[in-house]
């Protein structure tokens, strides 16, 4: 009887003991899709706008929204003082509009995947600034490539490409993630050379650029509408994110 009581007491003692540190690691390192506030807000805005356009606004209103908030290179051929101020806000506002549910769903998925580590690293305020600057960079290259064209560009793909470029500087590779987890801090920002010397980053960049070059030459990548994909905006955003992310990253000053 005493032995049995002693066993039960020992069992209760073991049950009350805290879990080993190794078992607690997942709670200290939440999964990537535990979305931060900035990403939830961005998703809420782009989804909310699409819902309004698809279910509330009339066709005439949607046409006005597309013209006044979508980005068009031809706008800059005319004197800015002789038109509305749409030339001022459209290099950013176009990134909040989407042309179809598939377009919205695809961009939302990649925004959650690549925006999450970037937003966690730099915070909501810097993330907003990064969104604005990267959307302008994407629109700028699109305007250069399509100068004078009456095209109309919408979608967050340029910003998402910038997030992909930024992630290449700190989030790729097991080595970076393991070191950060062990040190309980954000991974250090890799230099351009260090990032390109990492095999994971190098393969990702090559495949990403080859895909966009294929789109530029008209190779169908995502269905019949793939020819309308703004590959140049993707490249403009990616280059901004990859080469300029240190300007937005508060941790870059702490790098050794």
C-alpha positions as CSV (number, residue, x, y, z in Angstrom):
1,X,0.0,0.0,0.0
2,X,2.8,2.4,0.9
3,X,4.6,1.6,-2.3
4,X,1.5,2.2,-4.4
5,X,0.8,5.5,-2.6
6,X,4.4,6.5,-3.1
7,X,4.1,5.7,-6.8
8,X,1.0,7.9,-7.1
9,X,2.7,10.7,-5.3
10,X,5.7,10.5,-7.6
11,X,3.4,10.4,-10.6
12,X,1.6,13.5,-9.3
13,X,5.0,15.2,-8.8
14,X,6.0,14.4,-12.3
15,X,2.7,15.7,-13.7
16,X,3.1,19.0,-11.9
17,X,6.7,19.5,-13.2
18,X,7.0,22.0,-16.1
19,X,7.6,20.7,-19.5
20,X,11.2,20.5,-20.7
21,X,12.6,23.6,-22.4
22,X,12.8,21.8,-25.7
23,X,9.0,21.2,-25.6
24,X,8.3,24.8,-24.9
25,X,10.2,26.2,-27.9
26,X,7.2,26.2,-30.3
27,X,5.3,28.5,-28.0
28,X,8.3,30.9,-28.0
29,X,8.6,30.8,-31.8
30,X,5.1,31.1,-33.2
31,X,4.5,29.8,-36.8
32,X,4.8,32.2,-39.7
33,X,1.1,32.4,-40.3
34,X,0.4,33.8,-36.8
35,X,-0.1,37.1,-38.5
36,X,1.0,40.4,-37.0
37,X,-1.4,43.4,-36.8
38,X,0.2,45.1,-39.8
39,X,-0.5,42.2,-42.1
40,X,-4.0,41.7,-40.8
41,X,-4.7,45.4,-41.4
42,X,-3.3,45.2,-45.0
43,X,-5.3,42.1,-45.8
44,X,-8.4,43.7,-44.3
45,X,-8.0,46.8,-46.5
46,X,-7.4,45.0,-49.8
47,X,-10.1,42.4,-49.2
48,X,-12.6,45.1,-48.0
49,X,-12.0,47.2,-51.1
50,X,-12.5,44.2,-53.3
51,X,-15.8,43.3,-51.5
52,X,-17.1,46.8,-52.0
53,X,-16.2,46.8,-55.7
54,X,-17.6,43.3,-56.3
55,X,-20.8,43.5,-54.2
56,X,-21.6,47.2,-53.5
57,X,-20.3,49.6,-56.2
58,X,-22.0,50.0,-59.5
59,X,-20.1,49.3,-62.7
60,X,-19.8,53.0,-63.3
61,X,-18.4,53.6,-59.9
62,X,-15.9,50.8,-60.4
63,X,-14.7,52.3,-63.6
64,X,-14.2,55.6,-61.8
65,X,-12.2,53.9,-59.0
66,X,-10.0,52.1,-61.6
67,X,-9.2,55.3,-63.4
68,X,-8.7,57.5,-60.3
69,X,-6.8,54.9,-58.2
70,X,-5.2,52.6,-60.7
71,X,-1.7,53.4,-62.1
72,X,-1.4,54.4,-65.7
73,X,1.9,55.6,-67.4
74,X,0.1,57.7,-69.9
75,X,-1.0,60.1,-67.1
76,X,2.5,61.5,-66.9
77,X,2.6,62.6,-70.5
78,X,0.2,65.5,-69.8
79,X,0.9,68.6,-67.7
80,X,0.2,67.6,-64.1
81,X,-1.5,71.0,-63.3
82,X,-4.1,70.3,-66.0
83,X,-5.4,67.1,-64.4
84,X,-6.6,65.8,-61.1
85,X,-4.2,64.9,-58.3
86,X,-4.6,61.2,-59.2
87,X,-1.0,61.3,-60.6
88,X,0.1,61.9,-57.0
89,X,-1.6,59.0,-55.2
90,X,-2.0,56.4,-57.9
91,X,1.7,55.2,-57.6
92,X,0.5,53.8,-54.2
93,X,-3.3,53.4,-54.4
94,X,-3.1,50.9,-57.3
95,X,-1.5,48.4,-54.9
96,X,-4.8,48.2,-52.9
97,X,-6.9,47.3,-55.9
98,X,-7.4,43.9,-57.5
99,X,-8.9,42.9,-60.8
100,X,-10.4,39.5,-59.9
101,X,-10.9,37.1,-56.9
102,X,-8.1,34.9,-58.1
103,X,-5.8,37.9,-58.3
104,X,-6.8,38.9,-54.7
105,X,-6.5,35.4,-53.3
106,X,-3.0,34.8,-54.9
107,X,-1.7,38.1,-53.6
108,X,-3.2,37.7,-50.2
109,X,-1.5,34.3,-49.8
110,X,1.9,35.7,-50.7
111,X,1.4,38.8,-48.6
112,X,0.7,36.7,-45.6
113,X,3.7,34.4,-46.3
114,X,6.4,37.1,-47.0
115,X,4.9,40.1,-45.3
116,X,4.7,38.3,-41.9
117,X,8.5,38.0,-41.2
118,X,9.2,41.5,-42.6
119,X,6.5,43.1,-40.5
120,X,7.6,41.3,-37.4
121,X,11.1,42.5,-38.0
122,X,10.5,46.2,-38.7
123,X,7.2,46.9,-37.0
124,X,3.9,48.3,-38.3
125,X,5.1,51.9,-38.9
126,X,8.1,51.0,-40.9
127,X,6.1,48.3,-42.7
128,X,3.6,51.0,-43.9
129,X,6.5,53.1,-45.1
130,X,8.1,50.1,-46.8
131,X,4.7,49.4,-48.6
132,X,4.5,53.0,-49.9
133,X,8.1,53.2,-51.1
134,X,8.1,49.7,-52.7
135,X,4.8,50.4,-54.5
136,X,6.2,53.6,-55.9
137,X,9.4,51.8,-57.0
138,X,7.3,49.1,-58.8
139,X,5.2,51.7,-60.5
140,X,8.2,53.7,-61.5
141,X,9.8,50.8,-63.4
142,X,6.5,49.9,-64.9
143,X,6.2,53.5,-66.2
144,X,9.7,53.4,-67.7
145,X,9.1,50.2,-69.5
146,X,5.6,51.2,-70.7
147,X,6.1,54.9,-71.1
148,X,3.1,56.6,-72.8
149,X,1.0,53.4,-72.8
150,X,-2.6,53.8,-71.8
151,X,-2.4,50.6,-69.6
152,X,-3.9,50.5,-66.2
153,X,-2.1,48.6,-63.4
154,X,-3.7,47.3,-60.2
155,X,-2.6,44.9,-57.5
156,X,-0.2,44.4,-54.6
157,X,2.3,42.2,-56.6
158,X,5.0,44.9,-56.7
159,X,4.9,45.3,-53.0
160,X,4.9,41.5,-52.4
161,X,7.9,41.2,-54.7
162,X,9.6,43.8,-52.5
163,X,8.8,41.7,-49.5
164,X,10.3,38.7,-51.2
165,X,13.5,40.7,-51.9
166,X,13.6,41.9,-48.3
167,X,13.1,38.4,-46.9
168,X,16.1,37.2,-49.0
169,X,18.3,39.4,-46.7
170,X,17.4,37.7,-43.4
171,X,14.7,35.1,-43.5
172,X,16.0,32.4,-45.9
173,X,18.2,29.5,-44.9
174,X,18.1,27.1,-41.9
175,X,21.4,28.7,-40.6
176,X,19.8,32.1,-40.1
177,X,16.6,30.8,-38.5
178,X,18.5,28.4,-36.1
179,X,20.9,31.1,-35.0
180,X,18.1,33.6,-34.4
181,X,16.1,31.0,-32.4
182,X,19.1,30.1,-30.2
183,X,20.0,33.8,-29.6
184,X,16.3,34.8,-29.0
185,X,16.6,37.7,-31.5
186,X,16.0,38.6,-35.1
187,X,18.5,37.1,-37.6
188,X,21.2,39.6,-38.6
189,X,20.8,41.3,-41.9
190,X,23.0,39.8,-44.6
191,X,25.0,42.0,-46.9
192,X,24.2,41.8,-50.6
193,X,27.2,39.5,-51.2
194,X,26.4,37.3,-48.2
195,X,22.8,36.9,-49.3
196,X,23.8,36.0,-52.9
197,X,26.4,33.5,-51.6
198,X,23.7,31.6,-49.7
199,X,22.5,28.7,-51.9
200,X,18.8,29.0,-50.8
201,X,18.7,32.7,-51.6
202,X,20.6,32.3,-54.9
203,X,18.2,29.6,-56.2
204,X,15.2,31.5,-55.1
205,X,16.4,34.7,-56.9
206,X,17.3,32.9,-60.1
207,X,14.0,31.0,-60.3
208,X,12.0,34.2,-59.4
209,X,13.7,36.2,-62.2
210,X,13.4,33.4,-64.7
211,X,9.7,33.2,-64.1
212,X,9.2,37.0,-64.6
213,X,11.4,37.0,-67.7
214,X,9.2,34.2,-69.1
215,X,6.2,36.3,-68.4
216,X,7.8,39.2,-70.2
217,X,8.3,37.1,-73.3
218,X,4.6,36.0,-73.2
219,X,5.0,32.5,-71.8
220,X,1.8,31.5,-70.0
221,X,2.5,31.0,-66.3
222,X,-0.8,31.3,-64.6
223,X,-3.5,30.9,-67.2
224,X,-4.8,32.9,-70.1
225,X,-4.4,36.3,-68.3
226,X,-0.8,35.8,-67.6
227,X,0.2,38.1,-70.5
228,X,-1.4,41.0,-68.5
229,X,0.9,40.5,-65.5
230,X,3.0,43.5,-64.8
231,X,6.4,41.7,-64.7
232,X,8.3,45.0,-64.7
233,X,6.5,46.1,-61.6
234,X,7.5,42.8,-59.9
235,X,11.1,43.4,-60.8
236,X,11.0,47.1,-59.6
237,X,9.6,46.0,-56.3
238,X,12.0,43.1,-55.8
239,X,15.1,45.2,-56.5
240,X,13.9,47.8,-54.0
241,X,13.3,45.2,-51.3
242,X,16.6,43.4,-51.9
243,X,18.9,46.3,-52.3
244,X,17.3,48.9,-50.0
245,X,15.8,46.9,-47.1
246,X,18.6,48.0,-44.7
247,X,17.1,51.5,-44.9
248,X,14.0,50.3,-43.2
249,X,15.5,47.7,-40.9
250,X,16.2,48.9,-37.3
251,X,18.3,45.7,-36.7
252,X,20.8,46.5,-39.4
253,X,22.6,49.0,-37.2
254,X,23.1,46.2,-34.6
255,X,24.7,43.9,-37.1
256,X,28.3,43.0,-36.3
